[in-house]
Amino acid sequence: MQLVTAVDDLRPADFAAGTVVAVGKFDGVHLGHRAIIASLLRTAESDGLRSVVFTFANNPLSLLQPEACPQPLASRAQRLELIAAAGVDTCVMVEFDAEFAAIPAREFVERVLVGQLGVRHVLLGEDFHFGHRGLGDAALLRELGPVHGFTVEVVEAVGDDEVGALSSTLIRNAVLGGDMVTAREMLGRCHAVRGEVVHGDARGRELGFPTANLGGDIEGLVPAHGVYAGTVVIDGVERDAAISVGVNLTFEPEGEPRVEAYVLDFSADLYGTQVEVRFAQRIREMLPFDSVDALIARMHEDVAETREILAAVREG
């Protein structure tokens, strides 16, 4: 997939054959976003056009209303990988800064979409706005389409009667509440974080449950404290794991929260390795234990529950 990170880097010659462009924030690349991308790819294939996703490296609220800006569900790198995996030809992921925010909506359409990207068809979600002060919408695109030779498709929100329209906000609330089943249903996959395995206090190893501790800048939204059934992707191989998020209330109740995973039936040294941790379902909250023996017994139960949960998830 071609990646372009600045509007000024868009070369009309690269898109001379014409494009289908999906515009949106694509935070988490959830099922709603994937519906837009699926429609994008169908149109591009049927009309012989290049498929383009135009999105932002940061949430526009980080500039416009920093105090109201939510945590991202996924890192920039994670989002790019998901968009690329969907089969998109080009992703334009630009920084939403003061200069970009000042571009009038009409200019964005005429200069960027038409002039630089050669757009023939535009897709967007029903609630997406663009341009200075958010004045651009589907109505403006439909007004300009006949003038500049492109058509417009508004993709209806994905959802159901129980949760309503699917959104990044709903998924974020589910993750922060530890409801990984709901998050998985809305994402179409397990929510994931990733980072480098670093040295911890080796207490898990002493207890018979050596863990991979994520350190540094962790990519992705870390879920609520608790113990989870999930998997860890190591060198492209997905392995079952019991995962804890939070502080060790038995030994270090005032310690720093961390993400650590006990990879089942695995013993290799992972220090310095980049891994991805995927959360399938929460087992329990973090608890203090009266003795080491009680903690070990509960950890054995966690592992047994992890195996049962993951087996059920795979059975569908």
ROVEX-311317 format. One record per atom (N, C-alpha, C): x, y, z. Coordinates in steps of 0.05 Angstrom, whole numbers, padded with zeros to 5 digits, always signed. Example, Ala and Ser with C-alpha at 12.3 -4.5 7.8 and 13.67 -1.06 7.14 Angstrom:
REM ROVEX-311317
+00264-00114+00156
+00246-00090+00156
+00264-00066+00156
+00257-00045+00142
+00273-00021+00143
+00258+00001+00157
***
This chain:
REM ROVEX-311317
+00017-00024+00000
+00000+00000+00000
+00017+00025+00000
+00011+00044-00017
+00025+00069-00018
+00015+00087+00006
+00034+00099+00019
+00028+00117+00042
+00037+00145+00035
+00019+00165+00038
+00025+00193+00034
+00018+00207+00060
+00037+00223+00071
+00033+00235+00097
+00030+00265+00097
+00029+00277+00073
+00025+00306+00071
+00010+00312+00045
-00009+00331+00046
-00024+00339+00023
-00006+00348+00000
+00015+00363+00007
+00033+00373-00014
+00049+00351-00028
+00049+00327-00016
+00063+00305-00028
+00046+00289-00048
+00021+00296-00050
+00003+00283-00069
+00010+00292-00098
+00017+00273-00115
+00025+00279-00142
+00003+00270-00161
-00010+00289-00175
-00033+00282-00192
-00026+00260-00212
-00001+00258-00221
+00007+00238-00240
+00003+00210-00229
+00005+00206-00203
+00001+00180-00190
-00028+00171-00192
-00046+00190-00195
-00075+00184-00194
-00089+00192-00220
-00074+00193-00242
-00084+00202-00267
-00107+00184-00277
-00107+00159-00270
-00128+00141-00279
-00155+00145-00264
-00154+00161-00243
-00178+00166-00228
-00179+00149-00202
-00193+00159-00182
-00194+00146-00156
-00222+00145-00145
-00225+00126-00126
-00248+00125-00108
-00236+00132-00081
-00247+00152-00067
-00235+00161-00042
-00255+00159-00019
-00247+00145+00003
-00263+00144+00027
-00250+00163+00047
-00266+00181+00058
-00256+00202+00077
-00267+00196+00104
-00250+00196+00125
-00259+00192+00152
-00236+00190+00172
-00243+00187+00198
-00223+00186+00219
-00212+00157+00221
-00228+00137+00217
-00219+00109+00218
-00204+00102+00243
-00214+00111+00266
-00202+00104+00292
-00210+00075+00299
-00191+00057+00300
-00196+00030+00306
-00203+00012+00283
-00210+00025+00260
-00218+00010+00236
-00238-00012+00243
-00260-00003+00255
-00281-00022+00264
-00299-00031+00241
-00320-00046+00248
-00337-00057+00227
-00350-00036+00210
-00357-00013+00222
-00368+00009+00206
-00348+00019+00186
-00323+00022+00194
-00302+00031+00176
-00297+00010+00154
-00298-00015+00162
-00293-00036+00143
-00315-00038+00122
-00340-00030+00130
-00362-00029+00111
-00356-00008+00090
-00346+00015+00099
-00338+00036+00080
-00316+00027+00061
-00296+00014+00073
-00273+00004+00056
-00282-00017+00037
-00301-00035+00045
-00311-00055+00027
-00325-00043+00003
-00341-00023+00008
-00355-00009-00013
-00335+00005-00031
-00314+00017-00019
-00293+00031-00034
-00280+00011-00053
-00273-00012-00043
-00258-00032-00060
-00276-00043-00082
-00302-00047-00076
-00320-00057-00097
-00322-00036-00120
-00325-00011-00113
-00328+00010-00134
-00302+00013-00150
-00280+00012-00135
-00254+00015-00149
-00250-00008-00169
-00256-00032-00161
-00252-00055-00179
-00271-00054-00203
-00297-00047-00197
-00316-00047-00219
-00311-00025-00240
-00300-00002-00230
-00295+00021-00248
-00266+00024-00257
-00249+00006-00248
-00221+00007-00256
-00207+00031-00245
-00213+00038-00220
-00201+00062-00207
-00183+00054-00184
-00167+00073-00175
-00149+00068-00152
-00164+00074-00126
-00162+00056-00107
-00175+00060-00081
-00158+00076-00062
-00170+00096-00049
-00155+00114-00031
-00171+00118-00006
-00158+00115+00017
-00169+00123+00043
-00155+00149+00051
-00171+00170+00056
-00160+00195+00065
-00168+00198+00095
-00148+00199+00112
-00153+00201+00141
-00132+00218+00155
-00134+00218+00181
-00116+00236+00197
-00098+00219+00216
-00074+00229+00219
-00056+00215+00237
-00064+00219+00266
-00077+00241+00272
-00086+00248+00299
-00116+00255+00298
-00129+00252+00321
-00157+00260+00322
-00159+00291+00319
-00176+00301+00301
-00179+00330+00299
-00184+00344+00325
-00197+00331+00344
-00203+00343+00370
-00177+00349+00386
-00156+00335+00379
-00130+00341+00393
-00121+00369+00388
-00130+00381+00366
-00124+00409+00359
-00147+00427+00367
-00171+00419+00360
-00194+00436+00363
-00205+00438+00392
-00205+00415+00406
-00215+00414+00433
-00199+00393+00449
-00174+00400+00455
-00156+00380+00468
-00168+00368+00494
-00183+00384+00509
-00194+00374+00534
-00216+00352+00529
-00227+00352+00505
-00248+00333+00498
-00239+00310+00481
-00213+00310+00474
-00202+00290+00456
-00199+00263+00470
-00212+00242+00460
-00210+00216+00472
-00183+00202+00465
-00177+00182+00480
-00154+00165+00474
-00159+00149+00449
-00140+00146+00431
-00144+00131+00407
-00147+00101+00413
-00163+00088+00398
-00166+00059+00401
-00141+00044+00391
-00129+00055+00370
-00106+00042+00358
-00085+00063+00351
-00060+00055+00350
-00039+00073+00342
-00040+00078+00312
-00024+00097+00303
-00023+00103+00274
-00014+00078+00259
+00007+00065+00269
+00018+00042+00256
-00003+00019+00254
-00018+00015+00276
-00038-00006+00276
-00060+00000+00256
-00068+00025+00254
-00089+00033+00235
-00080+00029+00206
-00055+00037+00201
-00044+00033+00174
-00043+00004+00166
-00035-00013+00185
-00033-00042+00179
-00061-00053+00173
-00081-00044+00188
-00108-00054+00184
-00119-00045+00157
-00114-00020+00150
-00123-00009+00124
-00108-00024+00101
-00083-00028+00104
-00067-00042+00084
-00077-00071+00080
-00083-00084+00103
-00092-00112+00102
-00119-00114+00088
-00135-00093+00088
-00161-00093+00075
-00158-00092+00044
-00134-00085+00035
-00129-00085+00006
-00131-00058-00007
-00129-00036+00008
-00130-00009-00003
-00104-00003-00017
-00107+00011-00040
-00083+00018-00056
-00066+00040-00043
-00079+00062-00034
-00065+00085-00023
-00079+00094+00003
-00063+00101+00023
-00074+00114+00047
-00060+00141+00049
-00077+00162+00050
-00067+00189+00055
-00073+00194+00085
-00052+00194+00101
-00055+00198+00130
-00040+00224+00137
-00054+00246+00140
-00041+00272+00145
-00045+00281+00173
-00027+00297+00183
-00030+00309+00209
-00051+00331+00208
-00070+00329+00227
-00091+00350+00228
-00079+00372+00245
-00067+00392+00232
-00055+00415+00246
-00070+00440+00238
-00059+00463+00248
-00073+00489+00243
-00075+00495+00213
-00054+00488+00199
-00054+00493+00170
-00076+00477+00156
-00078+00452+00163
-00098+00435+00150
-00126+00444+00158
-00129+00450+00184
-00155+00458+00194
-00166+00483+00181
-00148+00499+00171
-00156+00525+00158
-00165+00522+00129
-00162+00498+00118
-00170+00495+00090
-00201+00495+00088
-00213+00513+00073
-00242+00513+00070
-00251+00487+00057
-00275+00479+00064
-00286+00453+00054
-00286+00452+00023
-00295+00474+00011
-00297+00474-00018
-00268+00472-00031
-00249+00485-00019
-00222+00483-00029
-00211+00455-00026
-00217+00442-00003
-00208+00414+00001
-00219+00396-00021
-00244+00400-00028
-00256+00383-00049
-00243+00389-00076
-00241+00415-00083
-00232+00423-00110
-00202+00419-00113
-00186+00427-00093
-00157+00425-00096
-00146+00398-00090
-00155+00386-00068
-00144+00360-00059
-00157+00337-00073
-00184+00334-00068
-00197+00310-00079
-00198+00310-00109
-00205+00333-00121
-00207+00334-00151
-00180+00339-00164
-00166+00360-00155
-00142+00368-00169
-00118+00349-00165
-00115+00339-00140
-00092+00322-00135
-00098+00293-00136
-00121+00285-00127
-00128+00256-00126
-00145+00247-00150
-00154+00265-00166
-00170+00257-00190
-00194+00240-00182
-00209+00248-00162
-00231+00232-00151
-00254+00230-00171
-00265+00205-00173
-00288+00200-00189
-00312+00191-00172
-00306+00183-00147
-00327+00174-00129
-00317+00179-00100
-00334+00190-00083
-00327+00196-00056
-00346+00180-00037
-00334+00168-00017
-00350+00154+00004
-00344+00167+00031
-00364+00169+00048
-00361+00179+00075
-00383+00169+00092
-00378+00169+00119
-00399+00161+00137
-00420+00184+00139
-00444+00177+00149
-00465+00197+00149
-00461+00220+00168
-00443+00217+00187
-00439+00238+00207
-00412+00252+00203
-00398+00247+00181
-00371+00258+00178
-00373+00286+00166
-00357+00305+00178
-00354+00332+00168
-00325+00338+00162
-00320+00357+00145
-00292+00363+00137
-00290+00393+00131
-00265+00402+00128
-00260+00430+00121
-00261+00448+00145
-00253+00473+00140
-00252+00494+00161
-00279+00495+00176
-00278+00493+00202
-00301+00494+00220
-00321+00471+00215
-00311+00450+00201
-00328+00427+00196
-00352+00433+00179
-00350+00452+00161
-00372+00460+00144
-00377+00442+00120
-00358+00424+00115
-00362+00406+00092
-00377+00381+00100
-00395+00373+00083
-00411+00348+00089
-00420+00336+00063
-00437+00316+00065
-00446+00302+00041
-00461+00320+00022
-00476+00339+00034
-00491+00358+00017
-00473+00374-00001
-00451+00384+00011
-00432+00400-00006
-00420+00382-00027
-00413+00358-00020
-00401+00340-00040
-00421+00335-00063
-00446+00331-00056
-00466+00326-00077
-00470+00351-00094
-00466+00374-00083
-00469+00399-00098
-00446+00402-00118
-00421+00394-00109
-00397+00398-00126
-00393+00374-00145
-00404+00351-00139
-00400+00328-00155
-00406+00331-00185
-00429+00341-00192
-00435+00344-00221
-00417+00364-00235
-00408+00384-00220
-00390+00404-00232
-00363+00393-00238
-00353+00375-00220
-00325+00365-00223
-00324+00335-00231
-00347+00324-00237
-00346+00297-00248
-00342+00274-00229
-00353+00277-00204
-00352+00254-00186
-00379+00250-00173
-00383+00225-00163
-00408+00218-00150
-00402+00214-00120
-00423+00213-00104
-00421+00212-00075
-00437+00189-00064
-00426+00175-00045
-00440+00154-00031
-00437+00157-00001
-00459+00160+00013
-00459+00161+00042
-00465+00133+00053
-00446+00121+00067
-00449+00094+00077
-00463+00095+00104
-00486+00081+00106
-00501+00081+00131
-00485+00068+00153
-00491+00078+00178
-00477+00067+00201
-00484+00038+00205
-00464+00022+00214
-00468-00006+00220
-00476-00008+00249
-00495-00025+00256
-00504-00028+00283
-00526-00048+00286
-00539-00049+00309
-00562-00066+00313
-00581-00053+00333
-00603-00067+00338
-00624-00056+00355
-00614-00053+00384
-00595-00070+00392
-00587-00069+00420
-00567-00047+00426
-00547-00043+00409
-00527-00022+00415
-00531+00003+00399
-00548+00002+00378
-00552+00025+00361
-00529+00027+00341
-00524+00051+00331
-00503+00055+00311
-00476+00050+00323
-00460+00033+00310
-00433+00027+00320
-00416+00052+00317
-00399+00056+00337
-00381+00080+00337
-00355+00074+00352
-00335+00090+00347
-00310+00087+00362
-00314+00093+00391
-00333+00111+00397
-00338+00118+00425
-00349+00094+00440
-00368+00079+00428
-00379+00055+00441
-00357+00034+00446
-00340+00031+00426
-00318+00011+00429
-00299+00020+00451
-00292+00046+00451
-00274+00057+00471
-00285+00052+00499
-00311+00058+00502
-00323+00054+00528
-00323+00024+00537
-00327+00006+00517
-00326-00022+00523
-00298-00031+00532
-00278-00021+00518
-00250-00029+00525
-00243-00018+00552
-00249+00007+00558
-00243+00019+00584
-00259+00007+00606
-00281-00006+00599
-00297-00019+00619
-00290-00049+00622
-00271-00058+00606
-00263-00087+00607
-00282-00105+00592
-00301-00095+00577
-00320-00112+00562
-00309-00118+00535
-00291-00138+00534
-00277-00144+00510
-00294-00160+00490
-00315-00172+00500
-00333-00187+00482
-00348-00167+00464
-00359-00146+00477
-00373-00125+00461
-00353-00111+00442
-00329-00105+00452
-00309-00093+00435
-00303-00110+00411
-00300-00136+00416
-00294-00155+00394
-00317-00156+00373
-00341-00155+00383
-00364-00156+00365
-00365-00131+00347
-00357-00108+00358
-00359-00084+00342
-00334-00079+00325
-00311-00090+00333
-00287-00088+00317
-00285-00109+00295
-00298-00132+00301
-00296-00154+00282
-00270-00170+00287
-00257-00165+00309
-00232-00178+00317
-00227-00171+00346
-00208-00184+00358
-00201-00177+00386
-00186-00150+00387
-00193-00134+00407
-00177-00110+00411
-00149-00117+00419
-00130-00101+00410
-00101-00108+00414
-00085-00084+00422
-00064-00090+00438
-00043-00071+00444
-00017-00084+00437
+00004-00068+00434
+00030-00081+00429
+00053-00064+00438
+00075-00077+00443
+00099-00063+00453
+00122-00082+00456
+00143-00072+00468
+00167-00088+00471
+00167-00102+00498
+00175-00127+00499
+00177-00142+00524
+00202-00133+00539
+00198-00125+00564
+00220-00114+00580
+00223-00131+00605
+00245-00128+00619
+00249-00142+00645
+00230-00131+00666
+00218-00149+00681
+00201-00141+00704
+00215-00149+00729
+00199-00156+00750
+00211-00163+00775
+00215-00193+00778
+00208-00208+00756
+00212-00238+00755
+00195-00252+00776
+00175-00239+00788
+00159-00252+00808
+00142-00274+00795
+00132-00269+00771
+00116-00290+00758
+00132-00315+00753
+00157-00312+00746
+00174-00335+00741
+00178-00351+00768
+00181-00336+00790
+00185-00349+00816
+00160-00364+00824
+00137-00355+00815
+00111-00369+00822
+00104-00391+00802
+00121-00394+00781
+00115-00415+00762
+00099-00405+00738
+00095-00379+00736
+00080-00367+00714
+00096-00344+00702
+00118-00350+00687
+00134-00328+00675
+00118-00311+00656
+00119-00285+00658
+00103-00268+00641
+00120-00250+00623
+00108-00243+00601
+00120-00223+00583
+00109-00196+00590
+00126-00178+00600
+00117-00151+00609
+00121-00131+00587
+00100-00116+00580
+00103-00096+00560
+00113-00070+00573
+00133-00057+00560
+00144-00033+00571
+00145-00011+00550
+00154+00012+00558
+00157+00035+00539
+00130+00045+00530
+00129+00055+00506
+00104+00065+00495
+00087+00043+00483
+00065+00036+00497
+00048+00015+00488
+00028+00026+00467
+00027+00012+00444
+00009+00021+00423
-00019+00009+00428
-00039+00025+00424
-00067+00016+00428
-00077+00023+00455
-00104+00024+00458
-00117+00031+00483
-00116+00008+00503
-00103+00013+00526
-00101-00008+00546
-00128-00011+00561
-00139-00035+00563
-00165-00039+00575
-00165-00036+00605
-00188-00038+00617
-00191-00035+00646
-00174-00056+00661
-00166-00050+00685
-00151-00068+00701
-00167-00095+00704
-00152-00117+00704
-00165-00142+00707
-00148-00164+00694
-00158-00189+00696
-00145-00212+00684
-00162-00221+00660
-00149-00226+00638
-00163-00231+00612
-00153-00257+00600
-00171-00270+00585
-00163-00291+00566
-00157-00278+00540
-00135-00286+00527
-00129-00274+00501
-00106-00289+00488
-00093-00275+00470
-00070-00287+00456
-00048-00267+00454
-00024-00277+00448
-00001-00260+00443
+00011-00269+00416
+00016-00249+00399
+00028-00255+00373
+00058-00251+00375
+00073-00273+00371
+00102-00272+00373
+00114-00281+00346
+00128-00264+00333
+00140-00270+00307
+00119-00281+00288
+00095-00269+00288
+00075-00277+00269
+00058-00301+00278
+00065-00313+00301
+00050-00337+00310
+00033-00328+00334
+00007-00335+00333
-00012-00328+00354
-00013-00350+00375
-00007-00343+00400
-00006-00363+00421
-00025-00355+00444
-00039-00375+00455
-00058-00369+00477
-00043-00358+00502
-00057-00341+00516
-00045-00328+00539
-00066-00319+00560
-00058-00319+00585
-00073-00307+00607
-00059-00280+00612
-00075-00259+00611
-00063-00232+00611
-00073-00216+00635
-00055-00202+00648
-00063-00184+00670
-00057-00155+00663
-00075-00138+00671
-00072-00109+00667
-00076-00096+00693
-00057-00080+00702
-00060-00066+00728
-00036-00070+00746
-00041-00067+00772
-00020-00070+00792
-00023-00097+00806
-00001-00107+00817
-00002-00131+00833
-00011-00124+00861
-00036-00128+00867
-00047-00120+00893
-00036-00136+00916
-00025-00160+00911
-00015-00177+00932
+00013-00168+00941
+00030-00161+00921
+00058-00154+00928
+00064-00124+00926
+00052-00110+00906
+00058-00082+00902
+00033-00066+00897
+00016-00062+00917
-00009-00048+00913
-00006-00019+00905
+00018-00007+00910
+00023+00020+00902
+00041+00021+00877
+00045-00002+00864
+00063-00002+00841
+00050+00010+00816
+00066+00010+00794
+00057+00022+00769
+00040+00001+00754
+00018+00009+00742
+00002-00010+00726
+00018-00020+00703
+00014-00044+00695
+00028-00055+00672
+00011-00077+00658
+00020-00083+00634
+00007-00105+00619
+00027-00127+00618
+00019-00151+00627
+00037-00174+00626
+00021-00199+00619
+00033-00216+00603
+00019-00239+00592
+00035-00265+00599
+00020-00285+00609
+00032-00311+00613
+00024-00327+00588
+00044-00333+00571
+00038-00347+00546
+00038-00377+00552
+00015-00389+00546
+00011-00417+00553
+00029-00435+00536
+00040-00455+00549
+00056-00476+00535
+00078-00464+00518
+00092-00445+00530
+00114-00431+00516
+00135-00423+00536
+00161-00426+00528
+00182-00421+00547
+00205-00404+00536
+00204-00395+00511
+00227-00381+00499
+00231-00353+00512
+00255-00343+00511
+00262-00316+00521
+00251-00295+00502
+00234-00277+00512
+00222-00257+00495
+00232-00229+00499
+00252-00225+00517
+00261-00198+00523
+00271-00184+00498
+00262-00159+00494
+00269-00144+00471
+00253-00149+00446
+00234-00168+00448
+00217-00175+00426
+00192-00157+00425
+00183-00149+00401
+00158-00135+00398
+00136-00155+00396
+00116-00153+00413
+00093-00172+00412
+00067-00156+00411
+00046-00170+00402
+00019-00159+00403
+00002-00175+00422
-00012-00162+00440
-00029-00175+00459
-00058-00170+00451
-00073-00192+00447
-00101-00190+00439
-00119-00200+00462
-00140-00184+00467
-00157-00190+00490
-00184-00201+00480
-00190-00226+00489
-00215-00239+00480
-00237-00235+00500
-00232-00238+00526
-00253-00236+00547
-00241-00232+00574
-00254-00215+00590
-00245-00211+00618
-00253-00234+00635
-00235-00243+00652
-00240-00265+00670
-00249-00255+00697
-00234-00235+00707
-00240-00225+00734
-00226-00198+00738
-00232-00184+00760
-00218-00160+00767
-00192-00167+00782
-00174-00148+00785
-00150-00153+00800
-00157-00155+00830
-00145-00175+00843
-00152-00180+00871
-00127-00184+00888
-00128-00175+00914
-00106-00182+00933
-00111-00210+00944
-00090-00224+00950
-00092-00251+00962
-00078-00252+00988
-00088-00268+01007
-00077-00270+01034
-00051-00285+01035
-00046-00302+01015
-00021-00318+01015
-00012-00323+00987
+00013-00331+00984
+00024-00338+00958
+00010-00363+00947
+00004-00382+00965
-00010-00406+00956
-00037-00400+00945
-00051-00381+00957
-00078-00373+00947
-00076-00360+00920
-00055-00344+00916
-00050-00331+00890
-00044-00351+00869
-00027-00370+00875
-00019-00390+00855
-00044-00407+00847
-00060-00414+00867
-00084-00430+00861
-00102-00414+00842
-00106-00388+00847
-00123-00372+00830
-00111-00369+00802
-00085-00368+00800
-00072-00366+00774
-00076-00392+00758
-00076-00414+00771
-00082-00439+00757
-00111-00439+00747
-00129-00428+00763
-00157-00426+00754
-00159-00407+00730
-00144-00385+00731
-00144-00366+00709
-00136-00379+00683
-00114-00395+00685
-00104-00409+00661
-00125-00429+00650
-00138-00443+00669
-00159-00462+00660
-00182-00448+00647
-00190-00425+00658
-00212-00409+00647
-00204-00398+00620
-00178-00390+00618
-00168-00380+00592
-00171-00401+00570
-00163-00425+00576
-00165-00446+00556
-00194-00451+00548
-00213-00451+00567
-00241-00456+00562
-00253-00433+00545
-00246-00408+00552
-00257-00385+00538
-00247-00385+00509
-00222-00389+00505
-00210-00388+00478
-00221-00411+00461
-00225-00433+00473
-00237-00456+00458
-00265-00449+00449
-00280-00436+00466
-00308-00428+00460
-00308-00406+00438
-00289-00388+00440
-00288-00366+00420
-00282-00378+00392
-00264-00397+00391
-00256-00409+00366
-00279-00426+00354
-00295-00437+00371
-00318-00453+00362
-00340-00435+00350
-00338-00409+00357
-00357-00390+00346
-00381-00385+00363
***
